[in-house]
Amino acid sequence: MVNLKELGVQYSSDESGEKTGVVLPIQQFRELLEDLEDLAVLAERRDEPTVSHEALLDELKRDGLPGSGR
């Protein structure tokens, strides 16, 4: 769960004291955007078949990608 105090959240409000907006430190905002992008990718790929770790390593070796050797 996200702790709003740790995020450094500040609120803006209207004349009646109703919260109307949120101000975040830019780094926190960027991290939240990155998390949202990661979640969107997960959602898009949720129906893709899984690949075992061994199969992935074998594929990387076949493709000759660096760091794929043991």
N, C-alpha and C positions, 0 to 999 in steps of 0.2 A: 504494500500500500504506500502511496505517496504521502510524505509528511510535508504539508504546506509550509510549516515553519522552516524546515530545512531548505526548501526551495527559495526562500526569501521573498515570498509573495507579498505584494502590496495591492490594496484595492482602491479603486476610485468609486465615488458614490455621487448620487444626485443630491439635490437640495433637501430631500426628505430622509437622507441617510441610506437609501436603497443602493446596494452594490450594483454597479453598472459595468465595471471593467476590472481587469487584472493587470498588474505590472510585474514582470519577471526580470531578473538579471539576464542579460543576453545569452550567457553561457548556458543557463538553465533552459532557456527557450530553445536553443540549438539542440541540446540533449533530448528534450521532449520531442522535437521534430524528427530527430534521428530514430527515436524509439517508435514513433508513429510510422515512419517509413519501413522499419523492420517488421512491424506488425502487419502492414499492408502487403509486404512480400510474402509473409507467412500465410496470410489469408488467400492470396492468389495461388499459392502452390500447395494448398492443403490436400488437393485431390491427386497430386502427382505420386507415382509409386516411389517407395523408399529404395535406397541402394545400401547394401551392406558396406561397412568400412573396408573390408577386403576388396570388394568389387570396385570401390572408388580408387583405392590404391593401385589396383591392376590397371584401371583405365588411365590414371595419371602416368603410370610407367609406360604404357603403350603410346601415349601422346608425347612422351619424353619431357614432361614438365619438371623443372628443377624442384628438388626437395621430395621427389616421389620415390626415391630409392631408399633402401633400408640399410 
